[in-house]
């Protein structure tokens, strides 16, 4: 077997740039050392420019079980299939590494190939590249953005331990989409975020001269608006009645204070978590949005003021994950059959604001939307509610 490598511009000065280099390799059995149990080790033997290296496969078989011509283990047993899979994967890795270096126009020596096989680096493995580049950005990007991009990295690692740049093509993207939706049960809007993050780090790789079969600019990402679950007036009252009941525990009450406060202000959980007493001034709230860095001033109505205090703003300290887990329990306790997350409070604020006669231009400012298009989603929701309600008049005669 052999792999042809076109020499790169950054090859050593004494390297024949216009010539072609070949890596030839084969699977061999170490016949000169037979173990007590009658087995010997299998290696991949690689030749390049007169040099030879052997890479152990971690497989020991009897010579009679090894087909030298086919370079595979004989038989159809499960162990034979497993061993042949190991051999096939290692040979495929050699090919992927060589192609990745060729695409990035980087010279690949025999020593470098061995190093990549035993300890892949960011020149060939996208997972390692993504991890290293993300660490460089810690502190330079918002914590929420960093955590979101780290979450995508975690998904990619769960999908495949190693992702060579060479294998990132249209098929790879489609297979990752299927994995995200069918295995991880991700919603369209979550998948959209994952693909945006993947594209971001592919663009960084391209800027550093690392190429993939799929050019990042050809990765088209469909924008999804999400389901926009919101609570109506009656459901918000249910939550408030539960908050006021003697049956609620401290954690649930503290979490409901945050959630209901957002139902009357539209503030994101990232901003709720960072509010301090100094953000309050009389009946106004002043803060800098964690998401977009915009300074916001919101007047607090009597309802919003019910859920905060001047000394600590909110009681207790909870992670976003814990809050969302508790909200599901609270929804069940209040007999609310909707998928409750903290962001539902923001949707509830926006929808009810418009229902009560608020203007969409003012809502855009309150939600700190950069584009009126984002705010118009709530107008469409309210319009659809009006359409549904007029149909209810049919009950008079029908």
Secondary structure, DSSP 8 states (H G I E B T S, - for coil): -EEEEE--TTS-TTS-TTSEEEEEEEEEE-TT---TTSEEEEEEEEEETTEEEEEEEEEEEEGGGEETTTTEE-S-SHHHHHHHHHHHHHHHHHHHHHHHHHHTT----HHHHHHHHHS--TTTBHHHHHHHHHHHHBTTB-HHHHHHHHHHHHHHHHH-S--BGGG-SHHHHHHHHHIIIIIS---HHHHHHHHHHHHHHHHHHHHTT---SS-GGG--------------HHHHHHHHHHHHSTT--HHHHHHHHHHHHHHTT---HHHHTT--GGGEETTEEEEE-TTT--EEEEE--HHHHTT-BTTTBS-S---HHHHHHHHHHHHHHTT--S---THHHHHHHHHHHHHTT--HHHHHHHHT-SSHHHHHHHHHHHHHHHHHHHHGGGGGT-
